[in-house]
Amino acid sequence: MLTIKLKQTLLFALMLGFSASSNAAFGDIKDSWHIYLLLMTLVSAIGGFYCVKRKQNIQTTGIKILVGGIYFWVIMFIQLIVFALAYQLLT
């Protein structure tokens, strides 16, 4: 069950994704890199938050923030690698 705030965030991320893909389809991908970076940041933040929320054995807030940051950067680097490979293959 998703909360209203999470649904709004996911909807915003989807809207940004569609606008970024349409901009890339009708324009140069080099012009819209900041939209992709923003979208990757949102996906990484939501993914890190979700992964920390699923771990019930983490009790303290400091450890939750630390683990959330680790998840954020792992997800971010995976996305950067995937997008870099896709860009290399498409150009």
C-alpha positions in Angstrom: 0.0 0.0 0.0 1.6 3.3 -1.1 1.0 6.5 0.7 -0.2 9.6 -1.0 3.1 11.4 -0.8 4.9 8.4 -2.3 2.4 8.2 -5.2 2.9 11.9 -5.9 6.6 11.4 -6.0 6.4 8.4 -8.3 4.0 10.3 -10.6 6.4 13.3 -10.7 9.3 11.0 -11.5 7.3 9.4 -14.3 6.4 12.8 -15.7 10.0 13.8 -15.7 11.0 10.5 -17.3 8.5 11.0 -20.2 9.6 14.6 -20.7 13.2 13.6 -20.7 12.7 10.8 -23.2 10.5 13.0 -25.5 13.2 15.7 -25.4 15.9 13.1 -26.3 13.7 11.8 -29.1 13.1 15.2 -30.6 16.3 16.9 -29.6 19.9 16.2 -28.8 20.6 14.0 -25.8 23.5 16.3 -24.9 21.0 19.1 -24.2 18.9 17.2 -21.7 21.6 15.6 -19.5 20.4 17.6 -16.4 16.9 16.1 -16.7 18.4 12.6 -16.7 20.6 13.4 -13.7 17.6 14.8 -11.8 15.6 11.6 -12.6 18.5 9.4 -11.6 18.8 11.3 -8.3 15.1 10.9 -7.6 15.2 7.2 -8.4 18.2 6.7 -6.2 16.7 8.6 -3.3 13.4 6.7 -3.5 15.3 3.4 -3.8 17.5 4.1 -0.9 14.6 5.2 1.3 12.6 2.1 0.3 15.6 -0.3 1.0 16.1 1.2 4.4 12.4 1.1 5.2 12.3 -2.6 4.4 15.2 -3.4 6.8 13.5 -3.9 10.2 16.7 -4.7 12.1 18.1 -1.2 11.8 17.1 0.6 14.9 18.9 4.0 15.3 18.3 6.9 13.0 22.0 7.6 12.4 22.6 4.1 11.1 19.4 4.4 8.9 20.8 7.6 7.4 24.2 6.0 6.8 22.8 2.8 5.2 20.3 5.0 3.1 23.3 7.0 1.8 25.1 3.8 0.9 22.1 2.5 -1.0 21.6 5.9 -2.7 25.2 5.9 -4.1 25.1 2.2 -5.1 21.9 2.7 -7.0 23.2 6.0 -8.5 26.4 4.4 -9.8 24.5 1.4 -11.2 22.3 3.9 -13.1 25.3 5.9 -14.3 27.0 2.8 -15.6 23.8 1.7 -17.5 23.2 5.1 -19.0 26.8 5.5 -20.0 26.8 2.1 -21.8 23.5 3.0 -23.5 24.8 6.3 -24.6 28.0 4.7 -25.9 26.0 2.1 -27.9 23.5 4.7 -29.3 26.2 7.2 -30.5 
